[in-house]
Amino acid sequence: MADEKKNEFWRWTETNWKNPDLDWRQARYITVGIDVGSVSTQAVIMADGLIYAYGNLRTGWDSPNSARNALRFALETTDMAEERMDYCIGTGYGRVNVPFADRCLTEIACHARGANLIYGPQVRTVLDVGGQDIKSIQCDEKGRVTNFLMNDKCAAGTGRGMEVFADLLEVSINEVGDKSFQYEGQEPEAVSSICVVYAKSEAIGLLRKGWSPGKVLAAYCRSMADRIYSLVERVGVKPEFAVTGGMAKNRGVMDRLMARIGLERLQTRWDPQIAGAVGAALFGYARCKKGKGHKK
């Protein structure tokens, strides 16, 4: 008998979407932003600077195929051909390996610009918690970067670290945030280890002592919030505060972080994971308007 496939608790829901109120045929410029991260890849299609469609999926084994798959995933919801694209900008971890991109830009600039659109021009601090790094960015009313700090030394405090814990505790990554508040007694101390490997070993020890999965998650979420706060504190926090990346969906980390910062984070109707790709597509639109688009 074949072994039953192990549940992949770390696997988050991949999504694609099309704006039902926008007719791409009426647009002068179609621009695309591709954000190839270490864990997830997003493709955003814009029609004259408005979000028309997007795809958000897991990054595969190589950046070129991840970029292609994300664009195809976004186009699946539409009747638009890829050839209609006027300009494409790649960003993120694999930005130099987007085969159909006209140019590439850093994720720092793209997340600031994208946050300016999906959260509003009032944004002054953008926290991007990606799969393998954390960025704290300050920007002006036009989404231009004025200061930033980045920590990419370890996966602790990032999306990949949380995936490891979700798998260890057999809790769906989509439920980790809520589960981290389901425990008895006082809020536990943070997991002390700053490395994912050691933190995982520490968590196993806590489980053997009788801690519930919810309590272990509370300790790890608190640890992640502490690590993120130490970075944010160094670059400074200016209201209004926006969070991008997959970790924005994890209230177990974000609620604990914002309590330390003493601010309410901004809310958006958009998926916060698409911010980098949104910014890239907006930069492409700006180039088209300046006559630098290569098709129209």
Beta strands, then each sheet from edge to edge (+ up, - down):
strand 1: 15-18
strand 2: 30-36
strand 3: 40-47
strand 4: 50-58
strand 5: 87-91
strand 6: 103-104
strand 7: 125-129
strand 8: 134-139
strand 9: 145-151
strand 10: 241-244
sheet 1: 1+ 4- 3+ 2- 5- 6-
sheet 2: 9+ 8- 7+ 10+
end
